[in-house]
Amino acid sequence: MDFIKGEIIAIDKPYRMSSFGALAHCRYLLSHAVGQKVKVGHAGTLDPLATGVLILCTGRCTKQIEELQSHTKEYTATLQLGATTDSYDMEHEVNATYPTEHITREMILETLKQFIGNIDQVPPTYSAVKIGGDRAYKLRRNGEEVKLKPKHIHIDEIELTNFDKEHAQMSIRVVCGKGTYIRALARDIGRALGSGAYLTALRRTRVGDITVNDCIDFDHFDEWLKDKI
C-alpha cells in the first residue's frame, strides 16, 4: 500500500477516544512506518462515547473525504428512557427524570415511524457545529447559552431491536444520511414518547459499503501496518 500517494482505510474507533485522537495515533504510526509525515484526514466524526467505523484517508485520497461523508451510514444505539442529560448521552449527568410506565412496545413502534424520511432536526448544543466561528460545545462549556437552527436530514430506516420495559431501555438500528445526530434522535424520541431519553451506547456499523467487519482493530493497527509496508 502506498500511504503517501493515497489510501482509504477504516478503523474501529474505541470507546472514550475522540476521532481526532484516533486519527493522530494512526498518523503517527503511519509516518513512523514510512519514514516521513503522512497526510491523513477522516471522513466523518464519531463522538468519544461512540465506537465503530471511522474512515481514514491518506495522501491524495483526502480529496475524497467530502464524497465519503455523503455516504449512507448505519448505527446501533441503546437509549435510556425516563431521563435526560445536557449532551443527550452519558457525557453529562442526568438533569431531569420522567415517567416511563405508560410506554409500551406498540407505542414505540408507532412513534418511530414519524422519524423516518425527510425531517428537521436540531443538532445537540454539545456538538462541533460552528456559531460565528466558535464550536457550539466550547460555548456551552464556557457557560454560554447556545441556540441552534434545525437542519434537514434524511432517515431511511429505524428498527426497534429490543425493548426492556422493566429497565426502561430500548435499542434501535438506524440507517441515515449525512448530518444526522443519533444523540438528537434519542432526545426527540424521548420527547415523542412523553418522557425523556439519552444514549447509553452508540456504534457506527456501516459507512457506504464499509462495515465494522471491514475495519482494522485500533489496538492492532501497528501489527496490521507491518504487513502493508
Secondary structure per residue as TSV (DSSP state, phi and psi in degrees):
chain	resnum	aa	ss	phi	psi
A	1	M	-	360.0	140.4
A	2	D	-	-107.5	94.6
A	3	F	T	-74.7	-23.7
A	4	I	T	-72.6	-45.6
A	5	K	T	-66.7	-43.3
A	6	G	-	142.3	129.4
A	7	E	-	-142.0	154.3
A	8	I	E	-114.1	120.3
A	9	I	E	-130.2	156.2
A	10	A	E	-126.4	134.1
A	11	I	E	-117.2	159.6
A	12	D	E	-95.4	101.0
A	13	K	E	-66.4	132.8
A	14	P	-	-76.2	164.5
A	15	Y	T	-67.7	142.3
A	16	R	T	64.3	26.1
A	17	M	-	-124.0	137.3
A	18	S	-	-72.6	158.8
A	19	S	H	-62.8	-38.8
A	20	F	H	-67.2	-37.3
A	21	G	H	-63.0	-41.4
A	22	A	H	-65.6	-43.2
A	23	L	H	-61.4	-46.6
A	24	A	H	-61.0	-39.9
A	25	H	H	-64.1	-46.4
A	26	C	H	-67.1	-37.4
A	27	R	H	-64.1	-39.9
A	28	Y	H	-61.4	-46.2
A	29	L	H	-66.4	-40.3
A	30	L	H	-63.3	-47.5
A	31	S	H	-63.7	-39.6
A	32	H	H	-66.2	-39.5
A	33	A	H	-68.5	-39.2
A	34	V	H	-93.0	-9.3
A	35	G	T	83.9	12.0
A	36	Q	S	-157.4	162.4
A	37	K	-	-65.8	131.3
A	38	V	-	-106.3	129.8
A	39	K	-	-75.3	126.5
A	40	V	E	-138.0	136.4
A	41	G	E	-135.2	163.4
A	42	H	E	-118.2	152.1
A	43	A	S	-105.4	71.6
A	44	G	S	114.7	112.8
A	45	T	-	-70.2	142.7
A	46	L	-	-114.9	137.4
A	47	D	-	-59.1	151.8
A	48	P	T	-55.1	-34.8
A	49	L	T	-82.6	-1.9
A	50	A	E	-98.2	153.7
A	51	T	E	-122.7	173.5
A	52	G	E	115.0	-157.1
A	53	V	E	-63.5	116.5
A	54	L	E	-125.7	114.5
A	55	I	E	-88.6	127.5
A	56	L	E	-110.0	135.9
A	57	C	E	-118.0	132.0
A	58	T	E	-112.7	159.6
A	59	G	G	52.5	-134.2
A	60	R	G	-67.7	-18.4
A	61	C	G	-68.6	-11.7
A	62	T	G	-63.6	-20.0
A	63	K	G	-69.6	-15.6
A	64	Q	G	-92.3	1.0
A	65	I	H	-58.2	-45.9
A	66	E	H	-61.0	-41.0
A	67	E	H	-65.3	-43.0
A	68	L	H	-65.2	-34.6
A	69	Q	H	-65.8	-24.2
A	70	S	T	-83.0	-7.5
A	71	H	S	-69.2	151.4
A	72	T	-	-63.1	142.0
A	73	K	E	-122.7	152.6
A	74	E	E	-125.8	137.6
A	75	Y	E	-131.2	153.6
A	76	T	E	-117.6	139.2
A	77	A	E	-143.9	148.7
A	78	T	E	-117.2	130.6
A	79	L	E	-113.2	134.0
A	80	Q	E	-93.1	118.0
A	81	L	E	-86.7	159.5
A	82	G	S	86.0	9.5
A	83	A	E	-159.0	159.6
A	84	T	E	-134.3	159.7
A	85	T	E	-134.5	162.9
A	86	D	T	-61.4	-32.3
A	87	S	T	-99.9	-1.4
A	88	Y	S	66.9	17.6
A	89	D	S	-147.3	-165.8
A	90	M	T	-84.4	6.4
A	91	E	T	-65.3	-30.1
A	92	H	S	-121.2	159.8
A	93	E	-	-74.9	159.7
A	94	V	E	-60.1	130.4
A	95	N	E	-109.9	-10.5
A	96	A	E	-163.1	151.5
A	97	T	E	-125.2	154.6
A	98	Y	-	-141.3	160.1
A	99	P	-	-70.4	152.0
A	100	T	-	-131.8	-4.7
A	101	E	T	-58.7	-28.7
A	102	H	T	-80.5	-11.2
A	103	I	-	-81.0	127.0
A	104	T	-	-122.2	166.1
A	105	R	H	-60.3	-41.8
A	106	E	H	-63.2	-39.5
A	107	M	H	-63.0	-42.4
A	108	I	H	-62.8	-46.6
A	109	L	H	-59.3	-40.2
A	110	E	H	-69.3	-40.0
A	111	T	H	-65.9	-40.2
A	112	L	H	-62.1	-28.5
A	113	K	G	-59.3	-32.2
A	114	Q	G	-73.6	-9.8
A	115	F	G	-102.0	5.0
A	116	I	S	-95.4	134.4
A	117	G	E	107.8	-154.2
A	118	N	E	-84.4	120.1
A	119	I	E	-135.3	163.5
A	120	D	E	-98.9	134.2
A	121	Q	E	-134.5	128.5
A	122	V	-	-83.3	120.3
A	123	P	-	-62.4	156.2
A	124	P	-	-63.2	143.3
A	125	T	S	-70.3	-26.7
A	126	Y	S	-87.5	74.8
A	127	S	S	-148.9	175.4
A	128	A	S	-88.1	10.0
A	129	V	-	-59.4	136.2
A	130	K	E	-90.5	137.7
A	131	I	E	-126.2	105.5
A	132	G	T	57.5	35.4
A	133	G	T	93.8	-11.5
A	134	D	E	-106.0	146.0
A	135	R	E	-74.3	137.8
A	136	A	H	-57.2	-41.6
A	137	Y	H	-66.1	-30.5
A	138	K	H	-70.0	-39.0
A	139	L	H	-64.0	-42.3
A	140	R	H	-63.1	-42.0
A	141	R	H	-68.5	-20.8
A	142	N	T	-88.7	5.3
A	143	G	T	84.6	10.6
A	144	E	-	-87.9	149.8
A	145	E	-	-79.7	136.1
A	146	V	-	-125.3	129.5
A	147	K	-	-124.2	124.2
A	148	L	-	-112.9	147.2
A	149	K	-	-84.9	150.0
A	150	P	-	-63.1	148.9
A	151	K	E	-119.8	146.9
A	152	H	E	-78.9	124.7
A	153	I	E	-132.5	169.0
A	154	H	E	-130.7	129.2
A	155	I	E	-115.5	120.3
A	156	D	E	-78.7	-45.1
A	157	E	E	-145.9	144.3
A	158	I	E	-134.5	120.4
A	159	E	E	-116.5	127.5
A	160	L	E	-79.1	116.4
A	161	T	E	-100.9	-18.2
A	162	N	E	-164.0	144.3
A	163	F	E	-138.3	118.6
A	164	D	E	-110.5	96.2
A	165	K	T	-64.8	-38.6
A	166	E	T	-58.7	-42.3
A	167	H	T	-100.9	4.8
A	168	A	T	53.5	49.5
A	169	Q	E	-125.2	146.8
A	170	M	E	-139.3	149.0
A	171	S	E	-121.7	142.0
A	172	I	E	-135.2	157.0
A	173	R	E	-115.6	129.5
A	174	V	E	-124.7	130.1
A	175	V	E	-112.7	122.7
A	176	C	E	-148.6	170.7
A	177	G	-	-95.8	-174.5
A	178	K	T	-60.6	142.4
A	179	G	T	86.3	2.0
A	180	T	-	-81.7	129.2
A	181	Y	-	-102.8	116.2
A	182	I	H	-69.7	-29.8
A	183	R	H	-61.9	-42.8
A	184	A	H	-68.4	-34.6
A	185	L	H	-63.1	-41.3
A	186	A	H	-60.8	-45.0
A	187	R	H	-56.8	-48.0
A	188	D	H	-70.7	-35.2
A	189	I	H	-64.4	-43.0
A	190	G	H	-59.0	-44.2
A	191	R	H	-65.0	-42.2
A	192	A	H	-65.4	-24.7
A	193	L	T	-87.4	3.9
A	194	G	T	69.8	32.7
A	195	S	S	-145.5	-143.8
A	196	G	-	-140.1	167.3
A	197	A	E	-161.2	148.6
A	198	Y	E	-146.3	158.9
A	199	L	E	-78.1	135.4
A	200	T	E	-110.4	-14.0
A	201	A	E	-157.3	141.2
A	202	L	E	-147.3	131.0
A	203	R	E	-138.0	126.9
A	204	R	E	-87.0	115.1
A	205	T	E	-98.3	-14.2
A	206	R	E	-159.1	142.8
A	207	V	E	-131.0	112.7
A	208	G	T	61.4	-122.0
A	209	D	T	-97.1	-0.5
A	210	I	E	-92.0	121.3
A	211	T	E	-109.7	172.6
A	212	V	G	-61.2	-25.9
A	213	N	G	-68.3	-19.6
A	214	D	G	-91.5	-6.7
A	215	C	S	-81.7	151.7
A	216	I	E	-86.0	132.7
A	217	D	E	-65.1	125.0
A	218	F	G	-55.8	-42.0
A	219	D	G	-70.3	-13.9
A	220	H	G	-118.0	21.7
A	221	F	H	-61.6	-40.3
A	222	D	H	-64.6	-36.8
A	223	E	H	-67.2	-43.3
A	224	W	H	-60.4	-39.2
A	225	L	H	-64.2	-36.1
A	226	K	H	-60.5	-29.7
A	227	D	T	-84.4	-9.2
A	228	K	T	-106.4	-12.2
A	229	I	-	-89.2	360.0
